[in-house]
Amino acid sequence: MSALLALFALLFFGTIFIVAAAAVTMVLKFAVYAIVWPLKLLLLPILLVLFIVKVVLIITVFTVVAALLIPLVIVGLVFVAPLLALSAIT
C-alpha cells in the first residue's frame, strides 16, 4: 500500500513540476517578447531604408546593363545585316 502511495506522490509531484516548468517557460517567453518588441520597432525603419536602397541598386544595375547592351545590339545589327543580306542573295 505504501508503494502505491509513493507512486501517486511521485505522479503528483511530477505533474506539479511539469506545470511549473510550463509556467516558467511562458513567463520567460513573454519577458523575451516584451524586451524584443521595442527593439524590433526601432529597427524596422532602418530595415526599410536598407530594403529601399537594395531595390534602387538592383534597378540601377539592370538599367546600366540595358544601357550598355542596347548600343552593342545596334552595332551588331549594323555589321550583321549586310552579311545576312548577302547570304540571302546567294
Secondary structure as the mmCIF struct_conf table of DSSP 4:
data_model
#
loop_
_struct_conf.conf_type_id
_struct_conf.id
_struct_conf.beg_label_comp_id
_struct_conf.beg_label_asym_id
_struct_conf.beg_label_seq_id
_struct_conf.end_label_comp_id
_struct_conf.end_label_asym_id
_struct_conf.end_label_seq_id
HELX_RH_AL_P HELX_RH_AL_P1 SER A 2 ILE A 89
#
